[in-house]
Amino acid sequence: MATTMSLDSPEIVLPGDYLPQLSPLLNPPQTDPETNTKPRSLRLGPGLTLSPSTPSTPILPYRYGTLNLLTHIKRPTASILSTPRHYHPSTNDPVLVTLLRTTAEQFIVQLTPYTPPAIIPFENYIINNAGTTASARKSRPNLPIGATIYARVSVVHKHLEAVELSVPDLNYGEVISQKNTSTTPSNQKNSNKKESQSTSVSSGTTGAASLANRAEVTPYILSISQPMTKLLSAEETLGKPLLSAVAAKVPFEMIVGRNGRVWIDAATQKEVIKVVRCFKEFDEAEAWNDEDGGLVKGREIVGKVCGK
């Protein structure tokens, strides 16, 4: 017999909240002689940890979200289900980050507005096809504060106290953003960029600054929810109807970061704004939650923004 406390009866917890209701499950009573069964102690899932400094309530959350408790005579389990609009880093996630400052050995970058700054050690920043890193002073990229960097999560330290990123090859690196409008092309190329044509959406192999290298056009960095991020980063069917509808009206390029940021570029500034509006209105309407996956709502938004 199992009982569950989940989103149907949510209990919102914050990092550091005491959870006395879980303490009895951590040290269950001895074997019941009538049933001859031996209860097992509570298993802690994502978002929960043990705190020896608080023996009376030793289980503490380190993540914001909803307490999810599954009690079973053999293996009770508790975890924190985070809201889908918040990003929690996982190894190998592609992300778009903003450069905050540079130290002698690393870049300090903003992963999300609600998490501590992440780092990109220079030895993890590949700057050419030979695999040379940016550790050498002469080869170190001279990136301006506010530059956008397409990187990959390499290490997530326990309890999300620190996140380490890497630029593992030339598919990653600096991209041009509204805070970095230099007309000098980036020496980084990005094969993970999705280039949208009038009839299809496919992966492109042009350099990250190929379209952005025009003084009259500034690419845009759009912040979106986690469900919208999943939609746009899907390889096949999930995001294809929306992307195809937009691309049929406006050819564009985009880079999607799992941390809820999307780099968008097009031939003109007006077209950039149209694509941004389509994605933003679709996300704000939570159309990704519709039964049809947002197909009807997406066509409606594209028609309104880009014309019939």
N, C-alpha and C positions, 0 to 999 in steps of 0.2 A: 504494500500500500504506500503510495507516494503522494505527497502534497507539495504544491508549488506556490510560491509567492512571486509573482512576476509583474508584467506591465498591467495586468488586469486589476491588481491591487498594489499600485506602486508605492514604494517608500523611497523618497529621494534622499540620498546621503551625500555629504561633502567630505573631502579629504580630512582625516583626523577625527571624524565623528565617532562616538562610542556606540558600539553595537552589543549591548548586554544580552539581547535575545539569542545571540549566537554562542555565547560562552558555555551554556549547558551541553550544546552539541559537540563542543571541542573535546570534552572529557565525559563521555557517556557512562551510564551506570554499568555495573558488572553484569556478567552473563545471567540471563533470566533462566532459572532452572526448569521452569515449566515448558518454555519453548525450545530450550537448549540452543539458543542462538546467541552469538556474540556481536553486539553492535560495534561498528567501526567509527572512528573519530571523524570529525568534519573535514572535508576536503575544501581547501580554499582555491577558488578560481581567480580569473583576472580581476584586478582592482582591489584585492584584499591581501593583507599581510599580517604576520604575527609581530607583536610589540612586547618584548620582555620587560620593558619599563612600566607597563601597566598590567600587572598580573590579574587584577580583578576583571578587566575587560581587555584581554590580550589581542583581540582581533580588531584591526583598524583598517579603514579604507584609505587608499592613496589616489583614488580617482573619483571624480564626480559622476553620478549616474543613479540608476535604480537598483535597489537591492533585490537580487534574484536568489531565492532559497528553495532548494529541492531537497526534501528530507526523505530518506529511504533507510530502512532498517539495516541495509548493508553498507551504503555509502552516501551519506548526506553531503550535499555540495552547496556552497554559497559563492556568489560572484557579484560583480557590479556591471550592469548593462549600461553602457554609456549612450548618451543621446546621439542619434545619427548625424547631427549637425556639428559634432566635434571630432576632430581628427586625432587619432592616437598612432604614433609612428610604429611601423613594423619594418623589419630588415628587408632591404631591396626595394622599398617603395620609391618611385620617382617623385621628386618634389620640386617646386619652384620656391626659392627662398630669396630674401632681400638682404644685401650686404649692409651690416650695421657699422662695422669697423674692422680694421686689420691690425693684428699684433705681429710680433717678430716671427711667429711660427704657424699662424693659422688665421683663417677668416672667421669672424664672428657674424652669424647670420640669424635672421628672424624666420623661424619655421612657421609659427602661427602667432597671432597677437596674444593668445592666452597661455602660451607655454614659455619656459625659459629659453634664452638664445641657444642655438645649436652651433656646432663648430665644424669647419672643414680644414683639417690639418693640411699644410702645404704638400706633405709627402703623399697625400691622397688625391692631389689635383693633377691629373694627366694633362699635359699641354701640347703634345704632338703625337704623331703616329708611331714614333719610336718608343713611346712609353715613358718619356722623360717627365719627371714630376716638377712641381713648382717650388721645390725646396731650395733650389739654388737661387741666390739673390738676383742674379742677372736674368734668370728666366721666369721670375715671379710675375704673374699677371698684375698689371697696374689697374685694378678695377676701381671705379669711383664709388663713393658711398651712395647707397640706394640702388646699385646695380642689381639686376635680377640674375640669379644663377640657377640653372637646371642641374640638379644633383640627385644622388641616390642615398638612401639611408643605409649606412654600413653597420652601425652599432647603436643599439638602444640599451642604455644602462638601466639597471634595476630601478623601479619606481619612477621612471621617466625623469630622473634628476638631470640627466645629460643625454643628448643625442649627437652622435657623430655622423657626418655625411662624407661622401666622396664624389669626385668627378672621375669615374673610372676609365673613360675614353672620350674620343672626340664627338660622340653622340650627345655628350653632356657639356656643360660649361656655361659661359655668360651668354645671355640673350639680351636684346635691346628692349628696354621698357620705357614707360613715360617719364621715368626719372633718369634715363640714360639715353639721350637723343643724339649722341655722337654719330657723325656720318662715317666714321671709320669702321669698316666691316670687322666683325668678330672673327678670330681665327678658329672658333669652335664651329663644328658642324653638328646638325641634329637630325638623325634619321628617325627619331621617335616622334617628330613633328607630324601631325596629320594635315595633309594638304587637300583641301576640298575643291573639287572641280564642279562644273555645272551639272554633271550627271552622276558623280560618285564621290565617295570619301575614301582616300587611300593614304598610305604612308608615303611621305616625301623624303628626299635625300638632299635637299638644298640646304645651304648653310643657314644657321639661325638668324643671321642678319641680312639674308638675301633680299627679302621684301622690305625689311625695316631700314635698309640703307638708302633712305630718301628723306630729305629734310622736311618735306611736306606731309609725311605720314608718320604718326607715332603709334606703335602697337599698344594694346591695352592689357592690363593685368586685372582680370575679373575674379572676385572672391565668390565662391558658390558653396552650397551645402554638400555634405557627404553623399547623400543619395544622387544629387546632380553630378557629382564627381564620378561616381560609379557609372552613371549613365553615359557620360561623355568619354570615359576611358575604356569602355567595353569594346572588345575587338570586333564583335559581329552584331548580332541582332538587337541587343538592348538599346544602344544609342543610335542605331542606323536610321530609323525613321525621322528623328529630329534633325540629325546632321544632313541627311539627304534633302530634307525640305528646305533647310537654310541654304545649302550649297546650290540648290537649283535656282535660287535667286541671287546669291552673292558668293562668288568664289572666295575662299579664305583659307588661312592656315592657323593652326592652333597647337599649343603644347599644354597638356593637362598634367598638373601635379596632384598627387594623391592628398596633399594637404589642403585641398580646396581652392587652388589658384589655377587660372587658365590664362595663358598668353595667347592673344588673338591679333592677327594681322590680316590685312587685305590690301587691294590695290589703291584705295583712296581712304581718307579719314572718314568720309561719310559711310563707306561700306563697313569699316571697322565698327562704327557706332551701331549700325544696323544689326550686325552679328551679336554684339554685346547686349543690345536690347532684347533680342530674341531669347538668348540664353537666360538673361536676368529675369524676364517676365515669366518664362517657363518655370524657373526655379521658385520664384516668389509665389506662383500659383500652386506649387507642389504638384504639378501635372504628372511628375514621375510616379505619383501614388495612384493615378487613375487606373481603372480596370484594363483599359486598352494600352497602358504604358505611356499615356500622354499623346497618342497619335493624333486624335482629333484636336485636342487643345494646342498641340504644337503647330499643326497646319493653320489653325485660327490665328495664333500669334504671329507666325511668319507672314501670313497674308496681310495682317494689320500693319506690321512693321515694314515689310519689304514690298508690299503691293501685291495685288492679285495676279 
